[in-house]
Structure formats: C-alpha cells, structure tokens
Amino acid sequence: MLKFCMLIICCAVFASCQYGTDRLNTVMDDPIRILEDPLTVEHKQDMADLEKRYLNKEITYAEYLEQKQKLEDEYTKQVQKRENWIE
C-alpha cells in the first residue's frame, strides 16, 4: 500500500512538472509576453487576419470596413466589460 501511494505521488509530481511547459518555454524565449494583454493580442491578430484577407482580394473594401468596425465594436465592448468588472 505504501509503494502504491508513493507511485501515485510520483506520478502526480511528474504530471504537475509537465503541465504548462509550452507556455513556460514561450515566455522564456520572449519574456515580454508576460506583460501582453491576451485580449489585445487576439484583437491585433484578428485585425491582421482581416487585413490579409482584404489584401488577398478575398473580400471587398466595403466588407473590409464593415468587418473592421464589427471587430472594433466587439473589442471596445469587451474592454468596457472588463473595466466595469474591475471597478
């Protein structure tokens, strides 16, 4: 029984050491990522994807402006929601 408990504890320690190592490695490679806001990073990525679609002529300029405005409105709404929650 003691050996079984020790085995379970060792497995738990090993699993906890492996959890999140990908995130740790990316932070180790680029430490400034700790300071980045995930919401802002996601918004910038969405905007870049939209711009790429426009430049590849997958959407028209009118569609680009419409989708850009939707992304901006959604981002503003999320920021306001977060600020209200913080207050």
C-alpha positions in Angstrom: 0.0 0.0 0.0 2.8 2.4 0.8 4.5 1.7 -2.5 1.2 2.3 -4.3 0.8 5.7 -2.6 4.4 6.6 -3.4 3.8 5.7 -7.0 0.7 7.9 -7.2 2.6 10.8 -5.6 5.5 10.5 -8.0 3.1 10.4 -11.0 1.3 13.5 -9.7 4.6 15.4 -9.2 5.8 14.4 -12.7 2.5 15.4 -14.3 2.5 18.8 -12.5 6.0 19.5 -13.6 5.0 18.8 -17.3 1.8 20.9 -17.1 2.2 24.3 -18.8 5.7 23.7 -20.1 4.8 25.1 -23.6 3.6 28.4 -22.0 6.8 28.5 -19.9 9.0 27.9 -23.0 7.4 30.7 -24.9 7.8 33.0 -22.0 11.4 32.0 -21.6 12.0 32.7 -25.3 10.2 36.1 -25.3 9.9 37.4 -21.7 7.9 40.5 -22.7 4.9 38.2 -23.4 4.2 38.2 -19.7 3.2 41.8 -20.0 1.0 41.4 -23.0 -2.8 41.5 -22.7 -4.3 38.4 -24.2 -7.4 40.4 -25.3 -5.3 43.0 -27.1 -3.1 40.3 -28.7 -6.2 38.4 -30.0 -7.7 41.7 -31.3 -4.5 42.6 -33.2 -4.3 39.1 -34.7 -8.0 39.3 -35.8 -7.3 42.7 -37.4 -4.2 41.4 -39.2 -6.1 38.4 -40.5 -8.9 40.7 -41.8 -6.4 42.9 -43.5 -4.6 39.9 -45.0 -8.0 38.7 -46.4 -8.6 42.2 -47.9 -5.1 42.4 -49.5 -5.5 38.9 -50.9 -8.7 40.2 -52.5 -10.9 37.7 -50.8 -13.3 40.5 -49.6 -14.2 43.9 -51.0 -13.2 47.2 -49.3 -16.8 47.7 -48.1 -16.8 44.3 -46.5 -13.4 45.0 -45.0 -14.6 48.2 -43.4 -17.8 46.6 -42.1 -15.9 43.7 -40.6 -13.3 46.0 -39.2 -16.0 48.1 -37.5 -17.5 44.9 -36.0 -14.2 43.8 -34.6 -13.6 47.3 -33.1 -17.0 47.4 -31.6 -16.6 43.9 -30.1 -13.2 44.8 -28.7 -14.5 48.0 -27.2 -17.4 46.1 -25.6 -15.0 43.5 -24.1 -12.7 46.2 -22.7 -15.7 48.1 -21.2 -17.0 44.9 -19.6 -13.6 44.2 -18.1 -13.2 47.7 -16.8 -16.7 47.6 -15.2 -15.8 44.2 -13.6 -12.6 45.7 -12.2 -14.4 48.6 -10.7 
